[in-house]
Amino acid sequence: MYLPGTAAVIDDAAAEAELVRVTGLSRPVPVAIVALLGSYVAIEAFFRRDMRTLLLRISMVLAIISLAILGVTYLREVLLVGLLALGALLITDNLGEIRRRAG
């Protein structure tokens, strides 16, 4: 349990289980590896004076991840809107064909 003024050490099994449940991290090793690789890439880009490209790539990757999460979350709505758009396209195409044949 964490007490103010002491080191942040978890010595209670229930508190550790709660931390794992809340954060979803069972082991800090993968997080540390990702943090080290990210730090290396950021420092390397800084020394090459290429931070703008790095930030652009990071924002693009995060946007793609966000799009994937939203697509999975709202899959039914995305499919319904796609079918609605397809129906509207078919109706307008058929109306244009009818006008061409009548005129």
KOLLOBA-666399 format. One line per field, with one value per atom (N, C-alpha, C): residue number from 1; chain; x negated, y negated, z negated. Coordinates in Angstrom, 3 decimals, decimal comma. Layout:
% KOLLOBA-666399
num	NUM|...
cadena	A|...
u	X|...
v	Y|...
w	Z|...
% end
This chain:
% KOLLOBA-666399
num	1|1|1|2|2|2|3|3|3|4|4|4|5|5|5|6|6|6|7|7|7|8|8|8|9|9|9|10|10|10|11|11|11|12|12|12|13|13|13|14|14|14|15|15|15|16|16|16|17|17|17|18|18|18|19|19|19|20|20|20|21|21|21|22|22|22|23|23|23|24|24|24|25|25|25|26|26|26|27|27|27|28|28|28|29|29|29|30|30|30|31|31|31|32|32|32|33|33|33|34|34|34|35|35|35|36|36|36|37|37|37|38|38|38|39|39|39|40|40|40|41|41|41|42|42|42|43|43|43|44|44|44|45|45|45|46|46|46|47|47|47|48|48|48|49|49|49|50|50|50|51|51|51|52|52|52|53|53|53|54|54|54|55|55|55|56|56|56|57|57|57|58|58|58|59|59|59|60|60|60|61|61|61|62|62|62|63|63|63|64|64|64|65|65|65|66|66|66|67|67|67|68|68|68|69|69|69|70|70|70|71|71|71|72|72|72|73|73|73|74|74|74|75|75|75|76|76|76|77|77|77|78|78|78|79|79|79|80|80|80|81|81|81|82|82|82|83|83|83|84|84|84|85|85|85|86|86|86|87|87|87|88|88|88|89|89|89|90|90|90|91|91|91|92|92|92|93|93|93|94|94|94|95|95|95|96|96|96|97|97|97|98|98|98|99|99|99|100|100|100|101|101|101|102|102|102|103|103|103
cadena	A|A|A|A|A|A|A|A|A|A|A|A|A|A|A|A|A|A|A|A|A|A|A|A|A|A|A|A|A|A|A|A|A|A|A|A|A|A|A|A|A|A|A|A|A|A|A|A|A|A|A|A|A|A|A|A|A|A|A|A|A|A|A|A|A|A|A|A|A|A|A|A|A|A|A|A|A|A|A|A|A|A|A|A|A|A|A|A|A|A|A|A|A|A|A|A|A|A|A|A|A|A|A|A|A|A|A|A|A|A|A|A|A|A|A|A|A|A|A|A|A|A|A|A|A|A|A|A|A|A|A|A|A|A|A|A|A|A|A|A|A|A|A|A|A|A|A|A|A|A|A|A|A|A|A|A|A|A|A|A|A|A|A|A|A|A|A|A|A|A|A|A|A|A|A|A|A|A|A|A|A|A|A|A|A|A|A|A|A|A|A|A|A|A|A|A|A|A|A|A|A|A|A|A|A|A|A|A|A|A|A|A|A|A|A|A|A|A|A|A|A|A|A|A|A|A|A|A|A|A|A|A|A|A|A|A|A|A|A|A|A|A|A|A|A|A|A|A|A|A|A|A|A|A|A|A|A|A|A|A|A|A|A|A|A|A|A|A|A|A|A|A|A|A|A|A|A|A|A|A|A|A|A|A|A|A|A|A|A|A|A|A|A|A|A|A|A|A|A|A|A|A|A|A|A|A|A|A|A
u	-0,843|0,000|-0,888|-0,514|-1,307|-0,952|-1,957|-1,765|-2,523|-1,931|-2,639|-3,974|-4,969|-6,296|-7,135|-6,578|-7,348|-7,552|-8,397|-8,619|-7,367|-7,116|-5,923|-6,157|-6,120|-6,325|-5,028|-4,622|-3,395|-3,781|-3,409|-3,717|-2,466|-1,337|-0,081|0,365|0,665|1,046|2,353|3,290|4,575|4,383|3,510|3,246|2,560|1,669|1,007|2,000|2,895|3,919|4,829|5,135|5,970|5,226|3,934|3,135|3,115|2,960|2,958|4,326|5,394|6,741|7,009|6,588|6,860|6,018|4,733|3,847|3,794|4,101|4,021|2,603|1,683|0,289|-0,065|-0,376|-0,753|-2,261|-3,005|-4,458|-4,930|-5,827|-6,316|-7,368|-7,837|-8,913|-8,491|-7,325|-6,957|-6,817|-6,308|-6,170|-7,547|-8,475|-9,833|-10,517|-10,316|-10,929|-10,372|-9,059|-8,444|-8,941|-9,057|-9,550|-10,999|-11,827|-13,221|-13,340|-12,584|-12,621|-12,101|-11,026|-10,504|-11,491|-12,167|-13,185|-14,341|-14,764|-15,850|-15,467|-14,251|-13,797|-13,701|-13,197|-13,069|-14,435|-15,372|-16,714|-17,412|-17,262|-17,880|-17,305|-15,999|-15,379|-15,815|-15,977|-16,427|-17,823|-18,724|-20,088|-20,180|-19,273|-19,256|-18,460|-17,917|-17,069|-15,872|-15,224|-14,114|-12,876|-12,711|-11,617|-10,252|-10,180|-8,897|-8,353|-9,214|-8,801|-8,414|-9,174|-8,850|-7,481|-7,214|-5,912|-4,782|-5,038|-4,026|-3,724|-4,759|-4,550|-3,842|-4,214|-3,552|-2,075|-1,772|-0,368|0,413|-0,216|0,462|0,739|-0,223|-0,020|1,087|1,078|2,128|3,495|3,546|4,821|5,333|4,438|4,841|5,322|4,636|5,070|6,438|6,634|7,933|9,026|8,722|9,698|10,065|9,087|9,360|10,224|9,930|10,731|12,159|12,322|13,669|14,399|13,688|14,307|14,804|14,021|14,446|15,589|15,509|16,540|17,877|17,865|19,099|19,250|18,898|18,930|20,338|21,325|22,697|23,148|22,861|23,258|22,519|21,243|20,466|21,049|21,400|21,995|23,358|24,157|25,470|25,341|24,416|24,213|23,694|22,805|22,310|23,424|24,290|25,418|26,386|26,612|27,474|26,892|25,586|24,932|25,002|24,822|24,924|26,343|27,345|28,733|29,023|28,523|28,731|28,042|26,860|26,153|26,927|27,455|28,237|29,504|30,165|31,397|31,089|30,052|29,719|29,272|28,552|28,125|29,338|30,274|31,478|32,339|32,452|33,220|32,573|31,253|30,556|30,762|30,767|31,000|32,420|33,386|34,780|34,932|34,283|34,352|33,729|32,622|31,969|32,851|33,505|34,366|35,629|36,170|37,421|37,146|35,982|35,699|35,008
v	1,171|0,000|-1,234|-2,248|-3,473|-4,420|-4,870|-5,861|-7,118|-8,299|-9,543|-9,629|-10,030|-10,186|-8,919|-7,832|-6,595|-6,301|-5,332|-4,931|-4,242|-4,380|-3,802|-2,324|-1,529|-0,095|0,598|1,537|2,278|3,550|3,619|4,805|5,613|5,191|5,862|6,556|7,846|8,601|8,103|7,704|7,192|5,869|5,018|3,733|3,954|4,933|5,232|5,790|6,643|7,182|6,064|5,106|3,968|3,112|2,918|2,153|2,856|4,164|4,920|4,823|4,890|4,816|3,446|2,387|1,024|0,665|0,974|0,560|1,570|2,818|3,846|4,322|3,917|4,306|5,340|6,524|7,532|7,507|7,048|6,963|5,633|4,971|3,679|3,794|5,004|5,175|4,713|5,091|4,598|3,078|2,504|1,042|0,392|0,967|0,423|0,528|1,631|1,801|0,780|0,579|-0,418|-1,816|-2,116|-3,432|-3,643|-2,618|-2,741|-2,922|-2,150|-2,301|-3,675|-4,127|-5,454|-6,556|-6,426|-7,414|-7,411|-6,227|-6,134|-6,805|-6,524|-7,112|-8,632|-9,126|-10,570|-11,255|-10,673|-11,263|-11,223|-10,114|-9,998|-11,042|-11,237|-12,241|-13,647|-13,879|-15,195|-15,504|-14,545|-14,785|-14,886|-14,253|-14,370|-15,587|-16,342|-17,512|-17,120|-16,050|-15,502|-15,311|-16,209|-16,075|-16,276|-17,143|-17,406|-16,141|-15,401|-14,154|-13,115|-13,051|-12,107|-12,412|-13,673|-14,043|-13,772|-14,011|-13,715|-12,218|-11,399|-9,947|-9,448|-9,986|-9,587|-9,958|-11,166|-11,581|-10,756|-10,365|-9,524|-8,129|-7,561|-6,240|-6,297|-7,332|-7,463|-7,677|-8,409|-8,610|-7,297|-6,485|-5,189|-4,253|-4,254|-3,442|-3,900|-5,210|-5,741|-5,366|-5,443|-5,060|-3,584|-2,743|-1,313|-1,059|-1,735|-1,564|-2,026|-3,184|-3,668|-2,767|-2,251|-1,350|-0,066|0,476|1,692|1,395|0,260|-0,087|-0,342|-1,058|-1,433|-0,699|0,584|1,350|1,424|1,649|1,754|0,449|-0,681|-1,970|-2,286|-1,921|-2,159|-1,343|-0,092|0,737|0,195|-0,271|-0,822|-2,088|-2,966|-4,183|-3,833|-2,838|-2,407|-1,845|-1,033|-0,501|-1,601|-2,571|-3,705|-4,508|-4,744|-5,472|-4,678|-3,365|-2,526|-2,561|-2,516|-2,616|-3,937|-5,033|-6,350|-6,436|-5,865|-5,857|-5,068|-3,917|-3,118|-3,849|-4,508|-5,239|-6,387|-7,169|-8,292|-7,788|-6,685|-6,119|-5,641|-4,988|-4,527|-5,692|-6,737|-7,912|-8,578|-8,651|-9,235|-8,399|-7,083|-6,203|-6,347|-6,479|-6,676|-7,994|-9,041|-10,355|-10,293|-9,574|-9,461|-8,700|-7,667|-6,891|-7,659|-8,420|-9,179|-10,399|-10,975|-12,243|-12,060
w	0,000|0,000|0,000|0,716|0,814|-0,319|-1,025|-2,074|-1,689|-1,906|-1,553|-2,273|-1,548|-2,120|-2,047|-1,546|-1,414|0,058|0,324|1,714|2,236|3,534|4,151|4,428|3,374|3,492|3,129|3,946|3,683|2,935|1,665|0,888|0,565|1,078|0,821|2,109|2,030|3,221|3,808|2,957|3,446|4,169|3,660|4,317|5,657|5,719|6,992|8,003|7,545|8,444|8,943|8,085|8,494|9,518|9,331|10,288|11,644|11,646|12,894|13,558|12,772|13,333|13,926|13,255|13,715|14,929|14,870|15,959|17,089|16,822|17,853|18,094|17,250|17,416|16,361|16,784|15,813|15,556|16,539|16,384|16,953|16,259|16,759|17,851|18,172|19,153|20,547|21,087|22,422|22,466|21,390|21,342|21,344|20,606|20,556|21,915|22,605|23,933|24,909|24,889|25,775|25,424|24,144|23,725|24,158|24,030|24,453|25,962|26,723|28,176|28,603|27,970|28,283|27,953|26,822|26,449|27,442|27,848|28,822|30,135|30,620|31,885|31,763|30,638|30,447|30,382|29,668|29,565|30,918|31,632|32,957|33,918|33,883|34,748|34,349|33,066|32,611|33,131|33,068|33,530|35,049|35,760|37,217|37,668|36,738|37,005|37,875|37,467|38,233|37,337|36,378|35,413|36,076|37,067|37,720|38,383|39,055|39,696|38,654|37,560|36,498|35,902|35,611|35,052|36,038|37,315|38,334|38,382|38,334|38,372|37,121|35,972|34,728|34,770|35,239|35,292|36,310|37,412|38,395|37,836|37,131|36,530|35,485|34,652|33,636|34,276|35,386|36,080|36,663|37,209|37,767|36,663|35,531|34,396|33,906|33,811|33,380|34,372|35,657|36,679|36,563|36,299|36,136|34,912|33,821|32,602|32,839|33,464|33,750|34,730|35,723|36,690|36,052|35,125|34,436|33,477|32,800|31,822|32,493|33,598|34,280|35,615|35,636|36,879|37,464|36,632|37,135|37,775|37,125|37,668|38,968|39,036|40,257|41,409|41,142|42,182|42,617|41,667|42,021|42,861|42,508|43,294|44,681|44,772|46,080|46,948|46,346|47,114|47,521|46,657|46,987|48,149|48,119|49,210|50,513|50,421|51,614|52,182|51,317|51,766|52,440|51,852|52,458|53,817|53,946|55,222|56,276|55,892|56,841|57,287|56,357|56,708|57,653|57,370|58,261|59,627|59,677|60,957|61,765|61,094|61,782|62,264|61,459|61,886|63,092|63,108|64,262|65,513|65,358|66,500|67,029|66,137|66,552|67,290|66,815|67,485|68,868|69,008|70,318|71,308|70,849|71,745|72,101|71,156|71,422|72,289|72,168|72,860|74,121
% end
